[in-house]
Amino acid sequence: MTEQQEMWDKEKAGRHAGWARMASWLIYRPFARQIAGNITTLNGDSTIVDLGTGSGILCFELNKILPKAKIIGVDISTEMLEIARK
């Protein structure tokens, strides 16, 4: 197992996502809303890439504001991408 795989196994990724979801309600979600609100000048057919998407909170908030945009979440961890898809 590589160092990267040890750092992001499914159990650790799940725990991280659980904490990230809880923290997002208090800290990150308002920040993500502010980011999303500042890019409303984009048109509906825009493509947005969220690098290091983690649990996908920013993608979720962007989708609420720009439902017709193509939003792509990218993360090094396949486990975090699985969580973001939920």
N, C-alpha and C positions, 0 to 999 in steps of 0.2 A: 504494500500500500504506500503510495507517495505521501509526502507531507501535506499536499493540498487535499487529497482524499481523506486523510486523518482529520484535517481541520473541518471539513464539511461533510461528514457522514450524515446519513438521514436523521439519526437521533439528535445530533447537535444542530442540524439545520432546522428541525422541528421545534426544538427548544428556543432557538434564536428567533424563529418566526413568531412563536407564541409571545415572547417578550416584546418583539417589535410591534406586534398588533396592539398589545396593551399600551406600550409607550406611544404608539401612533395616535391613539385617542387623546392623549394628554399633550403631546409635544409635536409629533411629526405631521399629523393630519392638518392642523391649522397652517403649518408651514407649507405643506403641499398645496393647500387651497390658495395660499398667497402666491405661490409660484404659478399655479394654473391660472389664477386670475390675472396675472401680469402678461400672459401670452394670448389674451383674447383677440388680439389683432390678427392672429392667424386665421386663414379661411378654412372652411370645412374639409377641403381635400388635402390638407397639409399632412406631412409625415413627421412624426416626432419620435425620437429615440431616447429612451431612458437608460443610460449606462449605469450598471450597478443597481439594477431595479430592486433587488432584495425581495421583499414580499409584495411588491407591486402597488404600493399605496399611491405613489405619484401617478402611475398609469391610470389607476382607478379614478382619481380626482380629475385628471385631464380628460378622460372619457366622458365624465359628467358635463364638462364645459364644451368639449368639442366632439360630440358623438359621431360625426362623420369622418373625423381625422383617422389616419392610420397611425396607431400608437404601438411602438415596438419596445418591449422591455428586454434588456440584455443583462445577463449576470454570469459570472464565472462558475457559479454553483448550479448544477442541474437540479439539485434538491430545492434550492430557493425558487427556481423557476417553476417547479411543480407546485409549490405553495402559492406563488403569485397567480398561477392559472386558476386557482380555486376561487 
